[in-house]
C-alpha cells in the first residue's frame, strides 16, 4: 500500500475542524492510539494499539521531507497486542512510544487527522491512500487542494514523524523551553519567551521571562533559566534553546547573549524555533563575536 501524506503543526485545531466540516468532510470521531516503535528493523516497525479498533503491526518506509511524501507500508492485524509487544521488545528493543488522541475525518478519499500528541501538542495530517496502479498524481493534487483549503502554512510543515520528534534531543530542549514559555509572566508586553539549558549532567533547566510594573526590573527567559541552573548547583551548560510564542525564531537579546556566554562556550549550540517547527541553530560564538569575558579580566 502507498500513501501521499503531509504533516503540520496546528496552531488552531478547532478552526481546522470547522474548515474540514465546511468542505463536507465526514467526521469519523475520536480514536485513542498508542504506537510502540521497535529498534533494529529495516524502515520502521510499530505496533499500533487503538481504541476503538484493536491492534495491528505496521511496517513502513517513508523518506523525510516537508512537502507531501509517499509512504509504502504493510499492515498485519494482531490478536494479542500485549504479548506481541513484549515479544518484539525482548527481540528487538523498544525505541519510543507515541500516545495520541486522533479525530479522524474523511474528505474525498483523503484522511484528515487532527492529532493531540502527548508531549508534542497539536498537529494536522493529510493522508491520501493510493490505489495500486496510481501514478500518485491525483493523490498529490487532492492533498495540495486540501492543504490550501485548510490554510496550512509552509512554516508549520513538519518533515519527520512523531517518533523522531520525541527521540531528537534538540527537540526535547525546545519542548522544555516551550513548556516554560507557557508560564511566562508578561502582563506588559504580552510577549512570552521560554529558555532551556542542558547542563553537562544532562539535566535540563528552564526559565520564562518575568516582567515588572517598573519595566527595567523585568527579567528575560534566558536569565531565569541561568538562575535555575546555578541554584541547582551547576555552573555550565552545553546546549540551549529559546522559544517565543509570537515569532517563529526569537533571537536572544544582546544582554542575554552576554549572560549566556558566561556559562556556555563559543561552540555551544543555541536552538531558536519551536517544537516540531522550523529551527535555526547557532553557536554562542556566532551570537556574540568578539565578546568580553573572564579572559579579559585575567
Ligand atoms: N525577552 C526575553 O525573555 N528574552 C530575549 O532574549 C528577548 C526578549 C523578553 C523580555 C520581555 O519580557 C519581552 O521578551 C519583550 O521584550
Boltz pocket constraint, residues with backbone or C-beta under 6 A from the ligand:
constraints:
  - pocket:
      binder: B
      contacts: [[A, 185], [A, 186], [A, 189], [A, 191], [A, 192], [A, 193], [A, 208], [A, 209], [A, 210], [A, 211], [A, 218], [A, 219], [A, 220], [A, 221], [A, 222], [A, 250], [A, 251], [A, 252], [A, 253], [A, 256]]
      max_distance: 6.0
